[in-house]
Amino acid sequence: MSSNPGICLCLTGRSIEEDLRILDLYRGQVDLVEVRADYLAAEEMPHLRSFPERAGLPSILTVRRKCDGGCFEGGEGVRLVMLAKGLTHARADSVANFAYVDLESDFHVPAIEEVCRIFGTRIIRSTHVFSPGSKDLNAIWATVAADQNEIPKLVITCDGSEDFAKFLQWSISLPPGDRILIGTGVYGFPTRILAHKIGSLFVYASALGAGYAAAAPGQIDPEQLIDVYHFRALSHDTIIYALGGGQAVISSRAPELHNAAFAAAGIDAVYLPLPSTDIDSFLAAAEIAGVQGASITVPHKEAILNRLHSISEEALSVGACNTIIRTDQGWHGHNTDTTGFARDLTHFLRRDDLVGLKVTIVGAGGVARAVASVIARLGGKGLIINRTLSRARNIARKYGFQWASNDERVNDLVMEHSDLIINATSVGMEGDAESDRDPLDWYEFSGHEAVYDLIYRPDKTPFLLRAYSVGCRISNGMGMLRYQAAEQFRIWMGREPPSTYLN
């Protein structure tokens, strides 16, 4: 492998032949492979030792216990036999043997360690910490990294963004040396992209594109690492940009847009999701990672306003911020949602204004504030409906709109404002807790409405599908995402965005 982190493909097939077929799909994209023998059928054990030679790549042998996040539920004696069968070989030939074996820090078997020495197999000594909380990572690491001939591996399950920030801060403080560091789960996802920053030898990936589930929470497909995040080109000189929001940021299309634009413009930068439970832990993680600019999405667009050094007139007027940039004085906030929404909405409606149109806006969060601002600016008359009436009222009063609760009792009022109906909530979003729901399920579309959903993943939410089924014109928020992202590029880079944003 090169000095940059490698990509290790985790193989979770039921047979050696299946694992080799998976590997063949990714040859040329990965540097080494991990055979998860805890996934293999029992009858495959005699064939395990032949895998490295047939694979033609450095291979890791792992039999992960269920208590450590794997599938193996047998006794330690059985696991010892599995490891022995995989590691021993008739030839003392490194090509024919496993390059690595992953052994937990509580699994010390002199016979296995001697076999590794004879056959040139290096031990990865791993520890999995599932509830990091206030645990002393230095003390844990001292145990894992006790033997300098082994590669220490620490896997932390990040239950929230505070866990991630703590793990990131600790990781980058370590002295140079061979090691493997991983944060798992949604909140640990950024460690996959930032392997170079935390000094990890390689990052683990799963064959998601081939229809296999992730071998561990947060793993992504090698193609996504390479094609979306340009993993091979990342270095300590790479500038970091981020997407701050809830867990749903993991499925955002924004990394595709921004990273493609950075590459097209010849800028050494990477944009990655940084899921967070609250705005303060996001900003803490962004500070530790050295983030220079960020997109801000649900649920932080309003909360971040009080954390900024300065705010643009547009963001201040709307009362929500979706873009920040680091300055010498601190974070400066903008709102590009208004520009993105206005451009895409006028394109969808094929008109330059909304004069004479009555519009219903579903939702009263940060993005709804931007939507309401645009509707008023373009001359439309609005109705804002929301579960929490006070939030709808606060926005509506600013623009002279009407407001109401989101329930069937206001059906007639919505019908009066049905030239255009806009969903500005996350209900129906892929990955959201309410992904299968319709934010206006009590309303019966007639077919004359123009219906716009700011969600773009999936392409058609239950809300849009129901409107489309009766003949309504519909649009999702992909166009808005593209337009507002291009404006973010302009703010961050101080130059015109490349055409990739709109292709």
Long-range contacts (C-beta under 8 A, 24 or more apart in sequence): 1-31, 1-32, 1-58, 1-201, 1-202, 4-196, 4-232, 4-234, 4-235, 5-195, 5-196, 5-200, 5-201, 5-202, 5-203, 5-231, 6-30, 6-31, 6-32, 6-201, 6-202, 6-203, 7-31, 7-32, 7-202, 7-203, 7-205, 7-222, 7-225, 7-226, 7-231, 8-32, 8-33, 8-34, 8-60, 8-202, 8-203, 8-204, 8-205, 9-33, 9-34, 9-205, 9-206, 9-207, 9-222, 10-34, 10-36, 10-204, 10-205, 10-206, 10-207, 10-215, 10-216, 10-219, 11-35, 11-36, 11-39, 11-207, 12-36, 12-39, 12-206, 12-207, 12-212, 12-213, 12-215, 13-39, 13-40, 13-212, 14-39, 14-40, 14-41, 14-44, 15-40, 15-41, 15-44, 16-40, 16-44, 16-47, 16-48, 16-50, 16-51, 16-54, 19-51, 20-51, 20-54, 20-55, 22-207, 22-210, 22-212, 23-55, 23-57, 25-207, 25-209, 25-210, 26-207, 26-222, 26-223, 29-222, 29-223, 29-226, 30-57, 30-205, 30-222, 31-57, 31-58, 31-202, 32-57, 32-58, 32-59, 32-60, 32-99, 32-100, 32-202, 33-57, 33-58, 33-59, 33-60, 34-59, 34-60, 34-61, 34-62, 34-102, 34-204, 34-215, 35-59, 35-60, 35-61, 35-62, 35-86, 35-98, 36-62, 36-63, 36-64, 36-70, 36-71, 36-215, 37-61, 37-62, 37-63, 37-82, 37-86, 38-62, 38-63, 38-64, 38-65, 38-70, 38-71, 38-72, 39-71, 45-81, 45-82, 45-85, 45-86, 46-85, 48-82, 48-85, 48-86, 49-85, 49-86, 49-87, 49-88, 49-89, 51-86, 51-98, 52-95, 52-96, 52-97, 52-98, 52-99, 53-95, 53-96, 58-99, 58-100, 59-98, 59-99, 59-100, 60-98, 60-99, 60-100, 60-101, 60-102, 60-124, 61-86, 61-87, 61-98, 61-100, 61-101, 61-102, 61-121, 62-101, 62-102, 64-102, 65-104, 68-104, 68-128, 69-128, 69-130, 69-155, 69-184, 69-216, 76-107, 80-109, 80-112, 83-112, 84-111, 84-112, 84-115, 87-112, 87-115, 87-116, 87-119, 87-121, 88-115, 88-119, 89-119, 92-118, 92-119, 92-120, 94-119, 94-120, 97-121, 100-124, 100-151, 102-126, 102-153, 104-128, 105-143, 105-144, 122-149, 122-150, 122-151, 123-147, 123-149, 123-150, 123-151, 124-150, 124-151, 124-153, 124-180, 125-150, 125-151, 125-152, 125-153, 126-152, 126-153, 126-154, 126-155, 126-180, 127-153, 127-154, 127-155, 128-155, 128-157, 129-154, 129-155, 129-156, 129-157, 130-157, 131-157, 131-159, 132-156, 132-157, 132-158, 132-159, 132-163, 132-166, 132-167, 133-163, 137-166, 137-167, 137-170, 138-170, 141-174, 145-179, 151-178, 151-179, 151-180, 151-201, 152-178, 152-179, 152-180, 153-179, 153-180, 153-181, 153-182, 154-179, 154-180, 154-181, 154-182, 155-182, 155-183, 155-184, 155-216, 156-182, 156-183, 156-184, 156-188, 157-183, 157-184, 157-185, 157-188, 157-217, 158-183, 158-184, 158-185, 158-186, 158-187, 158-188, 159-185, 159-187, 160-187, 160-277, 160-281, 161-187, 161-274, 161-275, 161-276, 161-277, 161-278, 161-281, 161-282, 161-284, 161-285, 162-277, 162-281, 162-284, 163-187, 163-188, 164-188, 164-190, 164-191, 164-281, 164-285, 165-281, 165-284, 165-285, 165-288, 167-191, 168-194, 168-198, 168-285, 168-288, 168-289, 169-288, 171-197, 171-198, 171-199, 172-197, 172-198, 172-199, 172-288, 174-199, 182-216, 183-218, 184-216, 184-217, 184-218, 185-217, 185-218, 186-217, 186-218, 186-247, 186-250, 186-275, 187-247, 187-275, 187-276, 187-277, 188-217, 188-218, 189-218, 189-220, 189-250, 189-273, 189-275, 190-242, 190-272, 190-273, 190-274, 190-285, 190-289, 191-218, 192-218, 192-219, 192-220, 192-225, 193-225, 193-229, 193-231, 193-234, 193-270, 193-272, 194-240, 194-272, 194-289, 196-234, 196-235, 196-236, 196-238, 197-236, 197-289, 203-231, 228-255, 228-256, 228-259, 229-255, 229-259, 229-270, 229-272, 230-259, 230-262, 230-263, 230-270, 233-268, 234-270, 235-268, 237-268, 238-268, 238-269, 238-270, 239-267, 239-268, 239-269, 239-270, 239-292, 240-269, 240-270, 240-271, 240-272, 240-289, 240-290, 240-291, 240-292, 241-269, 241-270, 241-271, 241-272, 241-291, 241-292, 241-293, 241-294, 241-295, 241-492, 242-271, 242-272, 242-273, 242-274, 242-286, 242-289, 242-291, 242-293, 242-294, 242-295, 243-271, 243-272, 243-273, 243-274, 243-294, 243-295, 243-297, 244-274, 244-276, 244-279, 244-282, 244-286, 244-294, 244-295, 244-296, 244-297, 244-300, 244-304, 245-273, 245-275, 245-276, 245-296, 245-297, 245-298, 245-299, 245-300, 246-275, 246-276, 246-277, 246-297, 246-298, 246-299, 247-275, 247-431, 248-298, 248-426, 248-429, 248-430, 248-431, 248-432, 249-273, 249-274, 249-275, 249-297, 250-275, 250-431, 251-430, 251-431, 251-457, 252-297, 252-457, 253-456, 253-457, 253-478, 253-481, 254-295, 254-481, 254-485, 257-481, 257-482, 257-485, 257-500, 257-501, 258-485, 258-488, 258-489, 260-500, 261-485, 261-486, 261-489, 261-497, 261-498, 261-500, 261-501, 264-498, 264-499, 264-500, 265-493, 265-495, 265-497, 265-498, 267-493, 276-300, 278-303, 279-303, 279-304, 279-307, 280-307, 283-307, 283-331, 291-326, 292-325, 292-326, 292-492, 293-323, 293-324, 293-325, 293-326, 293-488, 293-491, 293-492, 294-323, 294-324, 295-322, 295-323, 295-485, 295-488, 296-321, 296-322, 296-323, 296-324, 296-333, 297-322, 297-367, 298-365, 298-366, 298-367, 298-426, 299-365, 299-366, 300-366, 301-365, 301-366, 301-367, 301-369, 302-365, 302-366, 302-369, 304-333, 305-333, 307-331, 308-332, 308-333, 314-338, 317-373, 318-369, 318-370, 318-373, 319-366, 319-369, 319-395, 320-365, 320-366, 320-367, 320-369, 320-370, 321-366, 322-366, 322-367, 322-370, 322-484, 323-487, 323-488, 323-491, 325-491, 325-492, 334-488, 334-491, 335-370, 336-484, 336-485, 336-487, 336-488, 336-491, 337-366, 337-367, 337-370, 337-371, 337-480, 337-484, 338-370, 338-373, 338-374, 338-377, 339-483, 339-484, 339-487, 340-479, 340-480, 340-481, 340-482, 340-483, 340-484, 340-485, 340-487, 341-370, 341-371, 341-374, 341-454, 341-480, 341-483, 341-484, 342-374, 342-377, 342-378, 343-479, 343-480, 343-483, 344-475, 344-477, 344-479, 344-480, 344-482, 344-483, 345-374, 345-378, 345-452, 345-480, 346-378, 347-479, 348-450, 348-452, 348-473, 348-475, 348-479, 349-420, 349-450, 352-378, 353-378, 353-379, 354-378, 354-379, 354-380, 354-420, 355-379, 355-380, 357-381, 357-419, 357-420, 358-382, 358-383, 358-416, 358-417, 358-418, 358-419, 358-420, 359-383, 359-417, 359-419, 359-420, 359-421, 359-422, 360-384, 360-385, 360-414, 360-417, 360-418, 360-420, 360-421, 360-422, 361-385, 361-401, 361-422, 361-424, 362-386, 362-406, 362-421, 362-422, 362-423, 362-424, 362-425, 362-439, 362-440, 363-423, 363-424, 363-425, 363-439, 364-388, 364-391, 364-392, 364-394, 364-395, 364-424, 365-391, 365-424, 365-425, 367-424, 367-454, 368-395, 368-424, 368-425, 369-395, 371-422, 371-424, 371-454, 372-396, 372-398, 372-399, 372-401, 373-399, 375-399, 375-401, 376-400, 376-401, 380-420, 381-417, 382-417, 383-413, 383-414, 383-416, 383-417, 385-410, 385-414, 406-439, 406-440, 407-442, 408-442, 408-443, 411-442, 411-443, 414-440, 414-443, 418-446, 418-448, 418-449, 419-449, 419-450, 420-449, 420-450, 420-451, 420-452, 421-449, 421-450, 421-451, 421-452, 421-467, 422-451, 422-452, 422-453, 422-454, 423-451, 423-452, 423-453, 423-454, 423-455, 423-461, 423-463, 424-454, 426-455, 427-463, 428-453, 428-455, 428-461, 428-462, 428-463, 429-455, 429-457, 429-461, 430-457, 430-458, 431-457, 436-462, 437-462, 438-462, 438-463, 438-466, 439-463, 445-470, 445-472, 446-470, 447-471, 447-472, 448-472, 449-473, 450-474, 450-475, 451-475, 452-476, 452-477, 453-477, 454-480, 456-480, 456-481
